[in-house]
Amino acid sequence: MPITRRQFAAGSLAAPAILKSGQAVAAGRPMTVASLLGEDKPETKVWRRIADILATTAPGRFDLRIVPNAALGGEKEVAEGLRLGSIQAALSTVSSLSTWVPAGQILDLPFLFRDRGHLARTLAGPLGTALKDLYQAQGFVVPGFINYGARHLLAKEPLTTPASVKGKRIRVIQSPLHTALWSGFGAHPTPIPIPETYNALKTGVVDCMDLTKSAYVGFRLHEVVPVLIETGHIWASGVVMFAAPFWKALTTEDREALTAAVTEGVAYFDELMRADEEASMARARAEGGKVVPAENREGWQDGARRVWESFAPQLGGMSGIEAIAQSR
């Protein structure tokens, strides 16, 4: 049975004690972990793997209480939970953290990264280090970055060209950059938390949205927007994050164990995500979904270029953006 936010607030996640020598002994440091998706998706599986690693490398020192299916809210609510201390760990897109760390929007610039390798190499360098420091200053300790895959346009009809989205109501992440991108194409962006998108699309509150292939099926959106247009406009970067007060209370040894587990978990997540994208699209096609290529690639990229220029003053200037685009 899914855990609700009310049950969580009432303390239903209390861990069972372990009996030892006739006395109750705590099962390790409690860590409430929020996941947006179910047990079958990479977003939750990665935390199960991290828990398994810690059971070997730091036995009895951590008690991960993993709460799936967005029972603790969408990304904004979860991020606030980390800042308040009610949640200790989660994954998040960098887009949803842009309220606190606007500099992270550089990872969301459309058509900036050629592929997942280009993104990974960039984050392994000075940019990744600088962003980790900025996240920590806002209460989010980030031992590692993750890649959710490329974002594509999802609709009820094949909106394959930039002109075809003009006038459409599009659900966007609560991010100024995403709003600017779709406004530039003449669409009407509407920020909606991810758990509410299914009903918003079904009832016509919005006409379309963009998302990764894995989450497209993870949230069953192929049932209400059966056409996926392969724009691949943004590589959806994310973070593995911990609440700063929780992290600061750990011993050096525990921090090292947790960092090592996350590092291994990030590699596992990448494997899971690649496999899940294939499985997700196979399911979408079997259930009536359709994948179509984007047209007028140059037009899409021209729109992206306008976003680069608009956000460049906030992101270190066009020279830095161009350097990333041209890096190998």
Salt bridges, closest charged atoms under 4 A:
GLU39 OE2 - ARG48 NH2 2.60
ASP63 OD2 - ARG65 NE 3.17
ASP108 OD2 - HIS178 NE2 2.98
GLU157 OE2 - LYS168 NZ 2.94
ASP207 OD1 - ARG169 NH2 3.09
ASP210 OD2 - ARG151 NE 3.15
ASP210 OD2 - HIS233 NE2 2.70
GLU223 OE1 - ARG220 NH2 3.19
GLU230 OE2 - LYS213 NZ 2.64
GLU253 OE2 - ARG61 NH1 3.87
ASP254 OD1 - ARG61 NE 2.63
ASP270 OD1 - ARG116 NH1 2.94
ASP270 OD2 - ARG274 NE 3.24
ASP276 OD2 - LYS41 NZ 2.60
GLU287 OE1 - HIS222 NE2 2.70
GLU287 OE2 - ARG283 NE 3.19
GLU309 OE2 - ARG305 NE 3.91
GLU322 OE2 - ARG305 NH2 2.43
